Amino acid sequence: MTEAPVPQILRKIPMLATLPPWQMEVVAEAVEPLLARKGTLVVERGTDDGYTYFLTEGQIELHGDNGYNKTLDIDRETTRTPMANLRPRIISVKALTDVHGVRVPDIVLTAAGFNGRRYSPDEIKVDNDEEDAHRELESKLSFQLYQDLRRDRAILPSLPDLALRIRRAIEDESSDAREVARLVETDPAMTAKLLKVANSAFYAGTNNVETLPKAVVRLGMKTTKQLVMSFALRDIFKNKSPILQQRMLVLWKHSAQVAALCFVLARRTGRIDPEEALLIGLVHDIGTIAILNYVEGYPELAEDPDALEETITQIRGELGAMILREWKFAPAVIAGARDAEYWERQHAGDADFTDLLIVAQVHERLRKNDNVGLPPMERISAMQRVLGSDAGPERSLEILHEAKEQVDDMRSLLRA
């Protein structure tokens, strides 16, 4: 392969300047020069726009929670690592002078072989020709997805039309329960599910509700929206290939189980919205659906189950985040897909949705006696944030036992 020329701006960023040719080719095609004028925000706290920022020149001011404030002159050491890369971003970066740099789409960095969460100048290591060829296949698949999305021709899963129409109706402040119910009633299966959940132990009042408008009133508009989105997602776990459809079915069962655990754990903590937790659990592996829909064009991966699973592990997080941005989901949902298996994720403050998702996945692993790839429990700090100071294997098994009936009920609602 002919070595691609390195754009001059990339030579200023150590971790990008020394990429192997096929990785450099991917990054060089997508890198965007950045000029932030004095007084403007380079990145804003709480956002996740799908880009990683490398600054090369200028002076910036960092703003965070609890009065955190720091002025920084961009130098070679600062240039070595990306700026404000935790997602959603926990600091704002303001330009005190004109600031120069580049931004690279996260999915492109993933295509180049970077982890997507924590970057190191020597992170990419290729041990042999076989691994090099496999990484190149991953790169081509990721970058093809990115290019197709940019050109509006991606073969990516689409949110079902009914879910979109109901979401728009609920977000319209002039809509009432009857209007939302009329939309839902166009789908008898969705109607039956909402009535069933409204009368379930999770939401039931003193009397059963028998009409959909009353079910919507009982659940509330926000909960109805989250549940409709969750129930509608079953339709995107499909593939024309019988072999890949079987993999889709396994993925759906896993997603439904994790979503049910997220829902029950959120109700136990009392600090996190259970319906949104349910939705985050269902979409956390959405990137895998995109890979399975594309992989037929890459027979070397499609015909090698081990290579396919390794590719899924490497790139599904960033792909999932990319899809959820296109679907206009909140940064918290996007972060969940991106960091669902970032077991040693650290952050200050209370538990968030990603913590809950990590804990749900750990519990699912415990249920299946599968600890492959899991670090020691004490290094999974999300466990303490979600379950408290007594978190540990025994406490987790106790919770699984106590919540089994609730998890089974919610899982059956999702799979129906």
PyMOL commands that set and color helices and strands:
alter all, ss='L'
color gray80, all
select helices_A, chain A and resi 8-12+14-17+21-30+65-67+76-79+106-111+129-150+161-171+177-184+188-198+212-219+221-236+242-269+274-283+286-297+299-302+305-326+331-338+353-367+377-379+381-387+393-415
alter helices_A, ss='H'
color red, helices_A
select strands_A, chain A and resi 32-36+41-43+51-57+59-63+69-73+92-95+99-105
alter strands_A, ss='S'
color yellow, strands_A
deselect
rebuild
show_as cartoon
